[in-house]
Amino acid sequence: MQRFVRLMDKESKEKVANMLRLARKAKAVVMGRIAVEKSIKKGITTLIFAGKKENNFMRKRALDCISKGIRISHLFNDSELSNIFGRQKLTLVAVIDKNFTKGINEFFR
């Protein structure tokens, strides 16, 4: 039974990765620390994926994100985020479209 749950978890993770790729094509994501920080300040961020190297940044911004209702996910590590978007050393990604966020959040349930 645990193996089935792990396979489902891995499958859901891949579906989220595919949604992020689609969101990138639709220009519904911002990538990188500076761009994500600007989108948080503007109030257009709806979901953040942070790698392990972004712990200090997320500690500083966690209260801002909570107060604005932005969900922070550590679903992917740094190398997985880099592979999803085809960029080197990508550790922080923000989804700025509410519909993509709604679709991605369905996989978290």
Secondary structure, DSSP 8 states (H G I E B T S, - for coil): -HHHHHHHHHHHHHHHHHHHHHHHHTT-EEESHHHHHHHHHHT---EEEE-GGGHHHHHHHHHHHHHHT-EEE--S-HHHHHHHHT-TT--EEEE--HHHHHHHHHHH-
